[in-house]
Amino acid sequence: MPEMPVLVHDFILLAGQQSLLPSVLALIERYPLFFQRILETVNAGALGTGVKAESFSRAIDIFGFEKISELLQILAIYSVFNQYRINGIDMPAFWQDVLRRAVSARMLGELAGLDAQQCFNAGFMQDIGFILMMLEQPEKAMLCGEFRKREPEARLSMEQNIFNQQHDVLLMQFMQSRGLLSHLQLAVASHHSIKNGSLTEKDKKLVQVLQCADWLSAVFTADDKAYVINRCHTLLTENIQVSGLESEKILHSIPAEVERIARIYDIKITDSMSYSEIVYEANIQLYDNNASFQELTLRLDQALEERDKLAAEINRELSLAREIQQSLLPECRQEEYPVHGINCPARMLSGDFYDFFELENGNIYFNLGDVSGKGVNAALLMAKTCSLFRCLGKRIDEPGKLLYEINNELCETSIHGMFVTMVAGIYCPESDEIKLVNAGNPPALLFTGTGICREFEATAPPLGIMPDTVYTEYNITLKNDSLYLYSDGVTEGYVNESDMLGLSGLFKLIAGMDENLTSSERLKLITDKLTGHAENLRDDITVLLLTSG
């Protein structure tokens, strides 16, 4: 983990001293440039007042040691983490997201009756753990863009699947080991769950503020903006008692406030879309202070006439593409066959896929994959990956080597930024042995007859990101066990309007199944859990099940 400058540690230790001035002056003499920067930041309005101090010691008199110490720590954290250059991470965009959470937390903190500056500091810290994860596993940093497109709950699930850990856990370890913002540590580390029994009532309120701030920030980055905006309104109403109109005002004010704070803190960020542009891009209408419903209806009516002229032709082409895509999936086999799969696309075209086929020696190759993104581009990459797997798999009988070749081919020809997560293997019915490879996919789950579940995590990044990647094979004896492979649409799928199934939910669902169910019935039970409550899925759902033949 990154080390903090010695001056930060020395300054924190001054807390509680009866006579601060001599010690503070000694530190200023040793680190004049850093303390001058803090003073300039204070006088630029970092602490939210128009009062200016002629010296650093005077700033402590005006604002208090605790406020100045927190500001010093925030600036030091930015200086330390901003020095890293990790391939795949756009640092100005990352700091823009950080400031969005910080300014959102401050606005909400004021409405919730909390210390606004402490809320800002907590919001600033809450996703620093993301960089800590990338520093530990830099080979996965190319997925950073995909994380930004997810809303907070889906992003957390993606972290668990890809990194096998969570950023808030790493952040807690970092803050505790460095003695940073000690009074905010527990709330910051609990910002994804308010169920921590150690939280005080004040901490719980701060956690609610941080959760809402995370969702407000996601409005500007997530793909599904309509869902995120509506979720924001629900959370702000339930947790902070903020009206819909007030939450709209907050969303409108965030971009300008982020730019202002970035200037004060001298933090480099990217250009930002206004909230009006976000709403326009999402093509939704939420409240009266946006364009009126009648204006939106008029614009839609004008577009409908032209759209209808193309709709029939587009639908015919999409239907044909869907037929072609469905033809790439293997035919259903009898229940006695050891491999069964199911695919439920969220749209007409799917980015998920699965396949299995027999080799001349009777062994069975199988795979399950998920292409980043959705729509036509994802469908084309899916078709290419399926074809490569079938073609190369007939002459390469080692899954690790097979994925090595497919990965290199995709790295040469795939569209920039697109990749494929895949879990694949070869099953020998005669010996009941499986060789399995996991490339960036959620963990494969082996359920034994005794009720034990083993996880087989990804050992390499997804296909199409890094050429010449080595894919390590797991050796598994199937016996009378069941091996489940699935896309992230399963664990990130919603079992009701607000709760995701999650990995633990999938565990419970599979473990609770009647052992007499057929493979097809088990697969249907999983998909029904995720499709029974909503007309439209938010992501493709794909599951593959292997049992002893």
Residue, then its C-alpha position, 0 to 999 in steps of 0.5 A: m500500500p502507498e506510504m503517506p509523507v512523514l509530515v502527514h504522520d507528524f501533523i496528525l500526532l499534534a492533535g491533543q497537544q496543549s501548545l500547538l504553535p511551536s510544533v506547527l511552526a517547526l513543521i512549517e519550517r521543514y515543509p514550507l511549500f506544502f503548508q503554503r499550498i494548504l494555506e492557499t487552498v484554505n483562502a481559496g474557499a476549500l472550507g466553505t467560508g469567505v474568511k482568509a488567514e494571513s498565516f497557517s497558524r492563523a488558519i488553525d485559530i480560525f477553522g480549528f486544528e481538526k478541520i485543517s488536519e483533515l484538509l492536509q490529509i485530503l491534499a496529501i492523499y491526492s498528491v500520493f495517489n495522483q502520482y501513479r500511472i496505471n495503464g487503463i485508468d484515466m486519472p483525471a476521470f477518476w478524480q472527477d468521480v471522486l469530486r462528484r461524490a465529495v461535493s454530493a456528500r457535502m450537499l446532502g450532509e448539509l440537508a441531513g444536519l451533519d458537518a458538511q466538510q466532514c461529509f465532503n472528506a468522507g465522500f472524497m475517500q470512499d472510492i480511493g480503495f478502487i486505486l488500491m485494488m488496481l495497484e495490487q492487480p494492475e493487469k485488470a486495470m483495463l476494465c476500469g472503463e467498464f466499472r465506471k459504466r456500472e451503477p454502485e451495486a453492480r460495480l461492487s458485484m463486479e469487483q467481487n467477481i473479478f478481484n475477489q475482494q472489495h475496495d472498501v475493505l482495502l480502504m479500511q486497511f489503508m486508513q487504519s494502517r496510516g492513521l488517516l481520518s480516524h473518526l471517519q474510517l468506519a463510516v467510509a468503509s461501510h458505505h456499501s452497507i449500513k448493517n455494521g453493528s459498530l456504527t453509531e447513529k451519526d455514522k449511520k446517517l453519514v453512511q446513508v449520505l455516502q450511499c446517496a452520493d455514490w448514486l448521484s455520481a453514477v448518474f454522470t457515468a453509468d450506462d443505464k442513466a434512466y434507472v440510476i436517476n430514478r434510483c437516486h430519487t428513491l434513495l434521497t427521499e427514503n434516506i435523507q428526506v429530500s424531495g424530488l425537486e430538491s434532488e433535481k437541483i442537486l444534480h443540476s448543480i454538481p458539474a459546476e461545483v465539481e469544477r469549482i472545487a477542482r480549481i480550489y484543490d488544484i485537481k486536474i479533471t476531464d470535461s463534464m456533461s451537464y445534467s441537462e445533457i445527461v437527461y437529454e442523452a437518456n431520453i427521459q423526463l422526470y420533473d416539471n423543471n426539465a423540458s415539459f412532457q408536452e415538449l418531449t411528446l412533440r419531439l417524439d411525435q416528429a421523430l416517430e414518422e421518420r422512425d416508422k419508415l425504418a422500423a420494419e426494415i430494422n426489425r427484419e434485420l434484427s430478427l434475422a441477426r437473432e436467428i443467426q445468433q441463436s443458431l450458434l448456440p448448441e442444440c438441446r440434448q437429452e437429460e442424460y447428456p452431461v452438459h446443458g445450458i440456457n441463455c436469456p438475452a436482455r435485448m434482441l441481440s445478446g452479448d452472452f453465449y455458451d457452447f459445447f461440442e464433442l471431439e472425436n475421442g468422445n471428450i466434450y469441449f464447453n464454454l460460457g462467455d460474456v462480451s462487454g457491452k450490448g447490441v450489434n457490436a457485442a453480438l458480432l464479437m460473440a459470433k467471432t469468439c464462438s467460431l474461433f472456439r469451435c474451429l481451434g478447439k477441434r485441433i487444440d485439446e488443452p483449454g489453456k492453450l486454446l484460450y491463449e490462441i483465441n485471446n491473441e486473435l481477439c487482441e489483433t482484431s477486436i474493437h478497442g475497449m471491447f473484451v470477452t470474459m470466458v470460462a471454458g474447459i474440456y470434460c472427459p466422460e470416461s474419467d469424469e475429469i475436467k480441465l477448466v480455465n477462467a478468464g475474467n468470468p465470475p467464479a465457477l461453482l462446484f457443488t458436491g453431494t455433501g453440500i460443499c461448494r468450491e469456487f474456481e476464480a478467474t486466474a487471468p484477465p478477459l480475452g482481447i485485452m492483453p496479448d500472450t496471456v497465459y491461462t492456468e488450468y484447474n483440474i477437477t474431478l466431477k464424480n457425482d457433483s455439479l459444476y455451474l458456470y454463469s455470466d455476471g447477469v446472474t449474480e447482478g440480476y434483480v430478484n425484485e425491484s431493488d435487491m440483486l441476487g448476488l453470489s450468496g443468493l446464488f449459493k442459497l438458490i442452488a444449495g436449496m434445489d431438490e436433488n431429483l431435479t433434472s439439469s434443465e429444471r435446475l437451469k429454469l429455476i435459476t432464470d425464473k428467479l431473475t425473470g419472474h418479476a420484471e418485463n425487461l432484463r437489465d443484462d443477459i442471463t446465461v448459465l451452463l451446468l455440467t453433471s456426470g454423464 
